[in-house]
Amino acid sequence: MVDIHSHILAGVDDGARSLEESVKMCQTSFAEGVTTIIATPHAHDGVHVTHRHEFLQQKVAELNAILKGEPKIELGCELRFTHEVVSHLCFKKSALPLAGSRFALIEFPSQVVPLNSDRAFFELMNNGIRPIIAHPERNIMLMAQPEKFFELVEMGVFGQADVGSFTGQFGSRVKETVELLLENGLLHFVASDCHNMRNRLPGMMNAVHIITEIVGEEYARAMAGDNPQAIAEDKKDIPLCPVPQIPKKKKKWFFF
């Protein structure tokens, strides 16, 4: 398995607090079959410091020296969506794609899908960057209107679900949303989004078992292994990309 979303670098954001915790998180992931972890510290989110790439690379090198490939650590970021995402990724280079690949992890604000975000994603793709939306199932607007995410996926955007969304860590509404997106072919990756060893732990296999029960082993294996491995190898595309369907909510949700 390959984990494309993690906050394992110590002291850079709201993730690991110490090098010891960072190492423990990585070793826990490796023990359950994760061979590569991409560290994705928050970038340009207005809350955390967006660190220099050289500083983050030093943190990654320190971890790799200790772990000796068990697992291998790569660097990316979790970039908060603004209409500067194209500039950050393509021109200023102030945000990093995942593991030096053509894929970038982008997080929406928790409440809304910003107006005209599709235009920014279209421009990113024209510049050779494939956007992956981090945990769309946790976005309040997408919970109420999941069909909006279908529109983005149909144009070529990918979706990454969090382990905790499948296990119910973020509540029943998020769990219902992530299952709905999955059943309609709108998710392409599952990742830990781990932050610590207290309440945001690694645990990819927990979600893989649940995904297998919902959509079968092939899809589950692709989300945790084949698709993220394509990122680690900087392939042009991912091997499994289901035909997206317009999701129909199982019950009426209200958005305030």
N, C-alpha and C positions, 0 to 999 in steps of 0.2 A: 504493500500500500504506500501511497504518497499523500502526505498531508500538506495541502496548499495554503492553509490559513491557520496561523498560530502566533501567539504572543510569548515566545520563549526567550527573547533577549532580555537579560536582566537590567532593570532600571532605566528602560527607554520609554515606556508608556505605562499602561495599567496592567501589564503582564507580570512575568516573573520578577520577584523582588530581589533575588540574589542569584549568584552563579550556581550555588548549590541547588536551589529550586529549579533553575533552568535545566541543569544536568539531569535532575530527577525526572522532570517532565519528558525529556527526550528519551531517557532510558525506559520509562514506562511505555512510551509509544513504540519503541523498538521491540520490547518484549511481546507486544501483541501483533507484530508484523509490519510496522511502518519502517520502511528503509530510507526514505527521504522526507525531511520536513523543511518546508519553506517558511522562514521567519518573516512575518508580515506586520511590522510595527505600524501604528497609525501615522498617517501623513496628511498634512494640510486639513486637519479636522477642527481647527480653532480651539482645541482643548489641550492636546499634547504637543510637545516640541517635535518639530520635524527635523530629525538629526541629519547631519552630513553623511553622505554615503560612505565616506572613508571611515568614520567612527563606527557605523553599523557593520561594515565589513570586518573591522577589527574584532567586534563582538562575535561575529560568525566564525572567524578564524580561531578565536579562543575556544569556542565550543567544539569545533571540529578537531582541534588538537587534543582535547580531553576525550571526546567520543570515539575518535579513530574510525569513523565511518559507520558507527553503530548507534544511531543512524547518521547519514550524511545531512548536513545543514546547508541550505541555500538561502539566498536573500531576495526579498521582494518588499512590498508594502501593502497596507490596506488604505487606499486613497479615498478620502471623502469626496463625494461628488460635488463639484461646483462647475460652473461653466468655464473654469480654467483647466479642466482635466486634460484637454488636448495640449494646451501649453505645457502643463506640468510633465506630461509623458513624452511628448514629441519634440518640443522646441527647447524649453528651459532645462529639460531632463532633471527636474527637481523631485520627481517621483520615479520609483523603480518598478519595472515590470517584474513578473514572477520568474525568478531564477535566470534572469537574462534572456527570457523568451519573448515571444510576440504576444503574450497574454498578460493582462493587467487586472488586478483585483480592486474593484471599486465598490464603495459602500454608500448607499443612499442615506440621507437624514432619516431618523427613525420614524418620523411622522408622515412624510410625503414622498412622492416621486416628483422631483423638480420639473417644472414646465420646460418643454423643449429639450429634455434630456436625450430624446431620440436623435436630435440633430447632432449633439456632441458625440454620441456613440457612432453615428454614421461617419462623422469626420475622423474619429479614431480609427475606424476600420479602413477608411480610405488611406490612412497613414500607416497601415500594417499592424495595428494593435487590436486584438480581440478582447473586448470587455467581458469580465466575469463579475456579476453582481453578487456581493457577499450577502448571505442570509436574507433573501427577498421575503421569506416567510415571516420575518420579524418586523417588516415594515407595515405600519398601521394602515396606510392607504391600500397597500396590496392585499392585506387581510380582507378589507372590505370590497376591493375591486380587483381580484386576481386576474381578471381578463386583461388588465393593463400590462401585466408581465408577459402574457402571451404575445402581445403586440411587439414587445422588445425582443423576445426570443425569436419570433418569426423573422425579424430583420437581421438576426445573427448574433445577438447577445446571449451569453451563457449564464446559468444560475448555479450558485454554490450554496448548499444547505449546511447548517450546523448540526453536529451530533446531538447537542442538547435539545434541538427542535424536535427530533424524532423521539427522544426519550421522555419528553414532557417537562424538561427542566424549565422551559420558558412559558409554561402554561398550556392549557388545553386548546386555546384558540390558535396559538402558534403551531401546535401539533396537528390540528385539523388542516391548517393552511399548507404546511409542508407536505402532508400526505396528498392533498388535493393537487398541488403543483407537480408532485412526483407522478401521480396517476395520469396526468395529462402531458407527460413528457417535457416538462418545463425546467427540470433540474438535470445538471450534467456532472456535478461534483458533490461529494460530501467531504467535509473537513472538520477538524476538531474545534477550531477557534478557541483553543485552550489558552487560559490566562495564568493558571496557578495550580497548586496541588491541594487546594482547599475546597473550592466550589465550582471551578471552571477547569476541570481536569481533562487530560487526554482520554481517549476511549473510543477510537474509531470503530472497533468491532461491535460495540453496542448498537451503533446505527446500522452497520452492514447487515446484521441479523434482522433488524426491523425492515429495512429496505427489501431484503430478500423475500420476506413474508408478503410484502405488498406487490412487488413487481417482478420478482424472480431473481435467480442467482446471476444471470448474465448482466442485467442492468446494474445490480448491486456491485458486482465486480468491476464494471466499467467506471462507476462513480468514485470508487475508492482506489482503484488501481490503474486500469488501462488509460482512462482519460487524463488523470493527473500525471501519469507517467509520460504522456505525450507532451505535457508542459515541461517537465524536467528535462526532456530530450529536445525541446524546442522544435517539435513537429509543427507542420503547417496547420494541422487541424486535429481534432480529437477523433478517436476511432468509433465511438458510439454516440450518435446524436439523434434521439428519437424524433419522429414527426410530431411537432407540437399540436395540441388540441386546445380549444377554448375551454377553460375550466368553468364549471357551473357549480356555484356554491351549494353546499349540502343543506345549509340553513341560512336564514336571513341574518345578515350582520349589518350593523349600523356604524357609520363613520361620522364622528363628531369632530 
